[in-house]
Amino acid sequence: MGHKATHRISKAHIRLFAVIAGSILLVGAALGAAAHFHGSGGGDPAAKAKAIRGAAVPSASLTSSPTAGASPSPSPSASPSPSADPVTPLPAGVLLRQIDGGATYFAKWKNGFPSAASFLPIGVYPSQGSPSQLAAEGINFFTPMRNESAGTWCPVWNNANGNDMSGVDAQPGFYAGGTFYQSSGQPWGQRAAFDVFGDELDGNSANWFDCLPSSISSHNESVGNGGGLSASAFEAAEAASHAADPSRPLYIQTTVTFMDGGKDYFYTGSQKTAICTGADIFSFDMYPLVMRDGHVWDMYDQIQEARGYCGDSRPVMAFAEMDHMDSGSIYPQPAQTAAEVWNAVIGGARGIEYFDQYSNIAETGYNGAGHYGAGAMYSAIRSTNAQVTALAPVINAPFAEKYVSASGNVSVMAKYYNGHFYVFAIPHASGSQKVTFTLAGAPGGTMTVLNENRTVPVSGGRFTDSFANENTVHVYELG
């Protein structure tokens, strides 16, 4: 998160994803031992991700799709059925694997995010938007905000609009994180969904250990590039954090010193695994466009890298970029911000986060210093959040490994929900391309392209579709 900027941002409202009552079908590709597959014309396009993931331990395979938590809230037209998975034989070779940590992961804590299948965390850092404004854009949690003028993390959320915990409590379904205790020393309630003791602790720890019990701050051993925590200090602080507040999950935030493409720049691979094991929610920021002069699909690779360190055993999420960084010259376009979100989802992220680089993501008129139309970023983010939220029961359903392969240079994710398969696909290269998908079991029929009011024919388990550019995402339902 830490690269501070004083600009503004927005979120796009999407038509809520409407699904045919009783079943949603999401087809995606499996990557290595996980349920994701990056398909490119020749060879194994997932080789790089597999190398980074190393000896990641996948969850046990399933024979049917469990339904976790409360029934999903209905979308304007229809919602997935929360009923038990009907008896549907799986195609030969297809395996089902739970999402990272399992469908009921957050039920382990007294306080934390809901474990309902209909809930997907969508966060923002920082923002001057009020909880009600952010909720209207599909955002459902704050990550903690540093008080720059005071030079500290506030133990209660504060910003220009007074978004403290009382403001969060007044907004149904809205959550926040923070540094363990209010100034009174009393634990926060259920709406404080996680504990956090800093930002970018791998590279900037000296500045992020404020407002904490001494049992945690005593582990602030700054070493290495940028004053990051040593691996042993990081693990000790995590253990102390769990001891200080066992009622809610621990969230850690890292950056480029940790997420280094598997180069072991500051920590070794085993140290990264240990650090992630010591946390309950792993988050990172990389900003592939403004920091790396890279591509939106880098987000997919980064999510895969992080999941490898975490052994597919706990939620991973990442920040999407929305504006130029520290007065830089690159302005992400609304379609690029949305594409980063979809790359994260297809990569296996269990949550979405936005870095509000211009400080008020709720502002509808921001135009990226004239780089796009006023309100375009707001609309793109709000729309993307609505689509992702409507798809939450599918995203939270088991991965369908070895269900789909693709001829083009695309990243795909296969899911199995309520007796149906679903497919998400997004390019892993620039330019337009036609992609042929091959489904296990050689089904026929049609694929409904969700939110696009069209279908594509399936014959012998194969269908072909076009992608205009790297920002194009298609979500398919077999039916």
MONOR-V834893 format. One record per residue. N is the residue number from 1. SS is DSSP state (h for helix, s for strand, l for the rest). Layout:
# MONOR-V834893
[[N;SS] [N;SS]]
This chain:
# MONOR-V834893
[[1;l] [2;l] [3;l] [4;l] [5;l] [6;l] [7;l] [8;l] [9;l] [10;s] [11;l] [12;l] [13;s] [14;l] [15;l] [16;l] [17;l] [18;l] [19;l] [20;l] [21;l] [22;l] [23;l] [24;l] [25;l] [26;s] [27;l] [28;l] [29;l] [30;l] [31;l] [32;l] [33;l] [34;l] [35;l] [36;s] [37;s] [38;s] [39;s] [40;l] [41;l] [42;l] [43;l] [44;l] [45;l] [46;l] [47;h] [48;h] [49;h] [50;h] [51;h] [52;h] [53;h] [54;l] [55;l] [56;l] [57;l] [58;l] [59;l] [60;l] [61;s] [62;s] [63;l] [64;l] [65;l] [66;l] [67;l] [68;l] [69;l] [70;l] [71;l] [72;l] [73;l] [74;l] [75;l] [76;l] [77;l] [78;l] [79;l] [80;l] [81;l] [82;l] [83;l] [84;l] [85;l] [86;l] [87;l] [88;l] [89;l] [90;l] [91;l] [92;l] [93;l] [94;l] [95;s] [96;s] [97;s] [98;l] [99;l] [100;l] [101;l] [102;l] [103;l] [104;l] [105;h] [106;h] [107;h] [108;h] [109;l] [110;l] [111;l] [112;l] [113;l] [114;l] [115;l] [116;l] [117;l] [118;l] [119;l] [120;l] [121;s] [122;s] [123;s] [124;s] [125;s] [126;l] [127;l] [128;l] [129;l] [130;l] [131;h] [132;h] [133;h] [134;h] [135;h] [136;h] [137;l] [138;l] [139;l] [140;l] [141;s] [142;s] [143;l] [144;l] [145;l] [146;s] [147;s] [148;l] [149;l] [150;l] [151;l] [152;s] [153;s] [154;l] [155;l] [156;l] [157;l] [158;l] [159;l] [160;l] [161;l] [162;l] [163;l] [164;l] [165;h] [166;h] [167;h] [168;h] [169;h] [170;l] [171;l] [172;l] [173;l] [174;l] [175;s] [176;s] [177;s] [178;s] [179;l] [180;l] [181;s] [182;l] [183;l] [184;l] [185;l] [186;l] [187;s] [188;l] [189;l] [190;l] [191;l] [192;s] [193;s] [194;s] [195;s] [196;l] [197;l] [198;l] [199;l] [200;l] [201;l] [202;l] [203;l] [204;l] [205;h] [206;h] [207;h] [208;l] [209;l] [210;l] [211;l] [212;l] [213;l] [214;h] [215;h] [216;h] [217;h] [218;l] [219;l] [220;l] [221;l] [222;s] [223;l] [224;l] [225;h] [226;h] [227;h] [228;l] [229;s] [230;l] [231;h] [232;h] [233;h] [234;h] [235;h] [236;h] [237;h] [238;h] [239;h] [240;h] [241;h] [242;h] [243;h] [244;h] [245;l] [246;l] [247;l] [248;l] [249;s] [250;s] [251;s] [252;s] [253;s] [254;s] [255;l] [256;l] [257;l] [258;l] [259;l] [260;l] [261;l] [262;l] [263;l] [264;l] [265;l] [266;l] [267;l] [268;l] [269;h] [270;h] [271;h] [272;h] [273;h] [274;h] [275;h] [276;h] [277;h] [278;l] [279;l] [280;l] [281;s] [282;s] [283;s] [284;s] [285;l] [286;l] [287;l] [288;l] [289;l] [290;l] [291;l] [292;l] [293;l] [294;l] [295;l] [296;l] [297;l] [298;h] [299;h] [300;h] [301;h] [302;h] [303;h] [304;h] [305;h] [306;h] [307;h] [308;h] [309;h] [310;l] [311;l] [312;l] [313;l] [314;l] [315;s] [316;s] [317;s] [318;s] [319;s] [320;s] [321;l] [322;l] [323;l] [324;l] [325;l] [326;l] [327;l] [328;l] [329;l] [330;l] [331;l] [332;l] [333;l] [334;h] [335;h] [336;h] [337;h] [338;h] [339;h] [340;h] [341;h] [342;h] [343;h] [344;h] [345;h] [346;h] [347;h] [348;l] [349;l] [350;l] [351;s] [352;s] [353;s] [354;s] [355;s] [356;l] [357;l] [358;l] [359;l] [360;l] [361;l] [362;s] [363;l] [364;l] [365;l] [366;l] [367;l] [368;l] [369;l] [370;l] [371;l] [372;l] [373;l] [374;l] [375;l] [376;h] [377;h] [378;h] [379;h] [380;h] [381;h] [382;h] [383;h] [384;h] [385;h] [386;h] [387;h] [388;h] [389;h] [390;h] [391;l] [392;h] [393;h] [394;h] [395;h] [396;l] [397;l] [398;s] [399;s] [400;s] [401;s] [402;l] [403;l] [404;s] [405;s] [406;s] [407;l] [408;l] [409;l] [410;s] [411;s] [412;s] [413;s] [414;s] [415;s] [416;s] [417;s] [418;l] [419;l] [420;s] [421;s] [422;s] [423;s] [424;s] [425;s] [426;s] [427;s] [428;l] [429;l] [430;l] [431;l] [432;l] [433;s] [434;s] [435;s] [436;s] [437;s] [438;s] [439;s] [440;l] [441;l] [442;l] [443;l] [444;l] [445;s] [446;s] [447;s] [448;s] [449;s] [450;l] [451;l] [452;l] [453;l] [454;s] [455;s] [456;s] [457;s] [458;s] [459;s] [460;l] [461;l] [462;s] [463;s] [464;s] [465;s] [466;s] [467;s] [468;l] [469;l] [470;l] [471;l] [472;l] [473;s] [474;s] [475;s] [476;s] [477;s] [478;s] [479;l]]
